[in-house]
Amino acid sequence: MIKYLIHKEFLQIRRNGFLPRLIIVFPIMIMCVMPWVMNQEVKNVRVDVVDIDHTSRSQQLVHQIEASNYFIFNGLKSTYQEALKDIETSKADIILEIRDGQYLIAANAVNGTKGSIGSVYLSQIVKQLPPSQGGQGESLLLYNKHQNYKVFMIPALFAILLMLMTGFLPALNIVGEKEKGTIEQINVTPVSKWSFILAKLIPYWLIALFLITICLLLSWLIYGITCQGNLLYVYLLAMLLALFFSSLGLIISNYSDTMQQAIFVMWFFVVCMLLLSGLFTPTRSMPNLAYLTTYVNPMHYFIDAIRTVFVRGGDFSSIAHQVLALAIIASLMGVWAVQSYKKNS
């Protein structure tokens, strides 16, 4: 019986003129465009330099700023007040004053991200200068030695794709049948709730496998970035996250009467889980109350685990905690999806 129900689901997807194209084109567009756009590197920071010392060391620093890809050298200013006028008129973003061998970095913090990260970049250039006396520190970069932001963001894009494709599509599934009236035909058949919901879930697991495979191939072909760990762990994590979001989508669909209602409710949960997952900002930087939500947020566990496997090459013991948490949350949501379906309504 379940085989025919799954066949019915795939027939509905295939007969839809939009969904097959969406399932194929959407991951390709995300992987080809988003790694270039979702980049927190700050570039083209305009720098005014106030060089009071006029030493060879200060000139070397100016030349390094000119050669950097992150800065636009805005010129030498005679006084700090003159450079400050450029800041006030948005002609410059950072002032570097060199006086008596000391360095003052003043940044325009109206754009907090640009000001803070630009100051860090400039500080790194200053620290790389040969020391006038004493020793010089050395930095050791692990796992992502070239500091390529795409390596950090591509695993996060896996999570976004799975969330959107295996979350929203199931959310529109049962409620769509309610609007068409076809759900009443299912209600009068001897099909059990478990068989019906499982037939709704399995196609989206297969779609999740397809999405992850496409993303891994594009990551390798376009960016030359490959998974450092076992690919089986990537697929395991993807299946658990797909189970959660497809179950959540079906739960929302069971309780919704219209597609508009299902979309808005699903969007509410998606935005909250996405912003509180640590995808864009470290979770440890959140207030304590917000950080507590990560314990029940499957997106947080997935992103933490997928970056451990994909970037660091961690083994199963490194992600066992996240896998267990995802399995428990996804299983509970699957049971809820079955129980929330009212067959005789």
Long-range contacts (C-beta under 8 A, 24 or more apart in sequence): 1-191, 1-195, 2-195, 2-198, 2-199, 5-191, 5-195, 5-196, 5-199, 6-199, 6-202, 6-203, 8-199, 9-199, 9-200, 9-202, 9-203, 10-203, 13-203, 19-169, 22-165, 23-165, 23-207, 23-210, 23-211, 26-161, 26-164, 26-165, 27-161, 27-165, 27-211, 27-214, 27-215, 27-218, 28-214, 28-218, 30-157, 30-160, 30-161, 30-215, 31-154, 31-157, 31-214, 31-215, 31-218, 31-219, 31-222, 32-218, 32-222, 34-153, 34-157, 35-150, 35-153, 35-154, 35-157, 35-223, 36-150, 38-153, 38-156, 38-157, 39-149, 39-150, 39-153, 40-113, 40-117, 40-149, 40-280, 41-70, 41-117, 41-149, 42-70, 42-113, 42-114, 42-117, 42-118, 42-121, 43-69, 43-70, 44-70, 44-71, 44-72, 45-70, 45-71, 45-72, 45-93, 45-94, 45-114, 45-118, 45-121, 45-122, 46-71, 46-72, 46-74, 46-86, 46-91, 46-92, 46-93, 46-94, 47-71, 47-72, 47-73, 47-74, 47-92, 47-93, 47-94, 47-95, 47-96, 47-122, 48-74, 48-75, 48-77, 48-83, 48-86, 48-87, 48-92, 48-94, 48-95, 48-96, 49-73, 49-74, 49-75, 49-76, 49-77, 49-83, 49-95, 49-96, 49-97, 49-98, 50-76, 50-77, 50-78, 50-79, 50-80, 50-82, 50-83, 50-95, 50-96, 50-97, 50-98, 50-99, 51-76, 51-98, 52-97, 52-98, 52-99, 52-100, 53-98, 53-99, 53-100, 53-101, 57-101, 57-129, 57-130, 57-132, 58-98, 60-129, 61-96, 61-98, 61-125, 61-126, 61-129, 64-125, 64-128, 64-129, 65-96, 65-122, 65-125, 68-121, 68-125, 70-118, 70-121, 71-118, 71-121, 71-122, 80-104, 93-118, 94-118, 94-119, 94-122, 96-122, 101-132, 143-228, 143-311, 143-312, 143-313, 144-311, 148-225, 150-223, 150-225, 151-225, 151-311, 152-307, 152-311, 154-215, 154-219, 154-223, 154-225, 154-310, 155-303, 155-306, 155-307, 155-310, 155-311, 156-279, 156-303, 156-306, 156-307, 157-215, 158-211, 158-212, 158-215, 158-234, 158-238, 158-306, 159-241, 159-277, 159-279, 159-299, 159-302, 159-303, 159-306, 160-274, 160-279, 161-211, 161-215, 162-208, 162-211, 162-212, 162-238, 162-241, 162-242, 162-245, 163-241, 163-245, 163-270, 163-273, 163-274, 163-299, 164-270, 165-204, 165-207, 165-208, 165-211, 166-204, 166-205, 166-207, 166-208, 166-241, 166-242, 166-245, 166-246, 166-249, 167-245, 167-246, 167-248, 167-249, 167-266, 167-270, 168-249, 168-263, 168-266, 168-270, 169-204, 169-207, 169-249, 170-200, 170-201, 170-204, 170-245, 170-246, 170-247, 170-248, 170-249, 170-250, 170-253, 171-248, 171-249, 171-250, 171-252, 171-253, 171-256, 171-262, 171-263, 171-265, 171-266, 172-249, 172-253, 172-259, 172-262, 172-263, 173-200, 173-249, 173-250, 173-253, 174-200, 174-250, 174-253, 174-254, 174-341, 175-253, 175-256, 175-257, 175-258, 175-259, 175-261, 175-262, 176-259, 178-257, 179-258, 179-259, 186-343, 187-343, 187-344, 187-345, 193-338, 193-339, 193-341, 193-343, 194-338, 196-341, 196-343, 197-250, 197-334, 197-337, 197-338, 197-341, 200-246, 200-250, 201-243, 201-246, 201-247, 201-250, 201-334, 201-337, 204-242, 204-246, 205-239, 205-242, 205-243, 205-246, 207-242, 208-238, 208-239, 208-241, 208-242, 209-235, 209-238, 209-239, 211-238, 212-238, 227-309, 227-310, 228-309, 228-310, 228-311, 228-312, 228-313, 229-308, 229-309, 229-310, 229-312, 229-313, 229-314, 229-315, 230-309, 230-315, 230-316, 233-305, 233-309, 233-316, 233-319, 234-306, 234-309, 234-310, 236-323, 237-302, 237-305, 237-306, 237-309, 237-319, 237-322, 237-323, 237-326, 240-298, 240-302, 240-323, 240-326, 240-327, 240-330, 241-298, 241-299, 241-302, 241-326, 241-330, 243-330, 243-331, 243-333, 243-334, 244-298, 244-326, 244-329, 244-330, 244-333, 247-330, 247-333, 247-334, 247-336, 247-337, 248-333, 248-337, 250-337, 250-340, 250-341, 251-333, 251-336, 251-337, 251-340, 254-337, 254-340, 254-341, 254-342, 255-340, 273-297, 273-298, 273-299, 274-299, 276-300, 277-302, 277-303, 278-303, 278-304, 279-303, 296-329, 298-325, 298-326, 298-329, 298-330, 301-325, 301-326, 301-329, 302-326
